[in-house]
Amino acid sequence: MAAKASLIPIPAGKTEAVKKAFEEMRGSREGQCVANRHVMGITTEFVTLHHTPHGDFLVAYLEGDDPSKATERMMASDSEYARWIAKDVLPLLGMGEGEPLPASETLADWRA
């Protein structure tokens, strides 16, 4: 199982809106969100919010068959959920539709 972690900066003033979007993902859109993870080939998703002196950041950890293609797969599905992410959520993160998560480089991957 492949893994990927990404650090995603949240533009100033957008943190509360990002938190509300994640509440919606866990609430009224939970079924769509779960179905979307299947489309993306994701088996584990762990997202945390970090408040730093340099601003707020999301740290997203994904596991699946190819997490580096997860966003691409979601957008290709053209589902209602993917359209909502593209229209309402990605702009909160300063990202455009179809734009990949910021690049990351794995320096260590240890598992017991």
Secondary structure, 3 states (H helix, E strand, C coil): CEEEEEEEECCCCCHHHHHHHHHHHHCCCHHHHHHHHHHHCEEEEEEEEEEECCEEEEEEEEEECCHHHHHHHHHHHCCHHHHHHHHHHHHHHCCCCCCCCCCCCCCCCCCC
